[in-house]
């Protein structure tokens, strides 16, 4: 029955190549290879001086837009967040991450602690 669907004596038949096996996929190049520089350098701890230097360079970059960075400490989460402050009005333009989001996260964390950490 296949002979009727696919004639074998046709002049338009194309040569058929065998399908590669799945095991041969390993020959493809790896996408997420680390560069030689990344593999050789051990990660160094971030010091206060390096952090201040980066903050100064970012503030220098932001001078053109009349803004500066301000690092603020969130007491409940005990983590820092960044506020971009306008130099002329001293108003917070943007917070990264937003303080409201951090407040909600702290409230959820406290609520989860009440449910699971403390015994009745």
C-alpha positions in Angstrom: 0.0 0.0 0.0 2.9 2.4 0.7 4.1 1.9 -2.9 0.9 3.7 -4.1 1.5 6.7 -1.8 5.3 6.9 -2.3 6.4 5.7 -5.7 9.9 4.4 -5.8 10.6 4.7 -9.5 10.0 8.5 -9.7 12.5 10.8 -11.4 12.0 13.5 -8.7 13.2 11.3 -5.7 15.7 13.1 -3.6 18.6 11.3 -1.8 17.8 10.5 1.8 20.3 11.3 4.5 20.3 9.2 7.7 19.0 10.9 10.9 21.7 11.7 13.5 21.4 9.9 16.8 20.5 11.9 20.0 23.9 11.0 21.5 25.6 13.2 19.0 24.2 16.4 20.4 27.1 16.6 22.8 29.2 17.9 19.9 27.3 21.2 19.9 29.1 24.2 21.6 28.2 25.0 25.1 26.2 28.2 25.5 27.1 29.1 29.1 30.8 28.6 29.2 32.7 30.9 31.5 35.5 32.9 30.1 39.0 32.2 31.2 39.2 35.4 33.2 36.0 34.4 35.2 37.4 31.0 35.9 40.8 32.1 37.2 39.8 35.0 39.5 38.6 34.1 42.9 35.8 36.3 44.2 37.0 38.9 46.6 34.9 40.2 49.5 33.3 43.6 49.0 34.9 46.2 51.2 33.5 49.5 52.5 36.1 51.4 50.4 35.0 49.6 47.2 31.4 50.3 48.0 32.0 54.0 48.6 34.0 54.2 45.4 31.2 52.7 43.4 28.6 55.0 45.0 30.8 58.0 44.3 31.2 57.0 40.6 27.4 56.5 40.3 26.7 59.8 41.9 29.1 61.4 39.5 27.3 59.8 36.6 23.9 61.0 38.0 25.1 64.6 38.4 23.9 65.5 34.9 20.3 64.6 35.9 20.6 66.5 39.2 20.1 63.4 41.3 22.1 61.3 43.7 22.0 57.9 45.3 21.1 57.4 48.9 21.4 54.0 50.6 18.8 53.5 53.3 18.5 50.7 55.9 15.2 48.9 56.3 15.0 48.1 60.1 12.5 45.2 59.9 14.3 43.3 57.1 17.8 44.4 58.2 18.7 45.1 54.5 19.7 48.1 52.5 17.8 49.6 49.6 18.6 52.5 47.2 16.8 55.7 46.9 17.4 58.1 44.0 17.0 61.6 45.3 16.5 64.9 43.4 19.2 67.4 44.3 17.1 70.5 44.0 14.0 69.5 45.9 15.5 66.7 48.0 12.6 64.5 47.0 12.9 60.8 46.5 12.5 60.1 42.7 12.7 56.3 42.9 13.4 53.5 45.4 15.0 50.2 44.4 13.3 48.0 45.5 10.3 50.1 46.5 10.0 50.7 50.3 6.3 49.7 50.2 7.3 46.3 48.7 9.8 45.8 51.4 7.3 46.8 54.1 4.8 44.3 52.7 7.5 41.6 52.6 8.4 42.3 56.2 4.7 42.1 57.2 4.3 38.8 55.4 7.4 37.5 57.0 6.2 38.4 60.4 2.7 36.9 59.7 4.3 33.7 58.5 6.4 33.6 61.7 3.3 33.9 63.8 1.7 31.0 61.9 4.6 28.6 61.8 7.4 29.6 64.1 5.5 30.1 67.4 3.7 27.4 69.2 0.2 28.0 70.6 
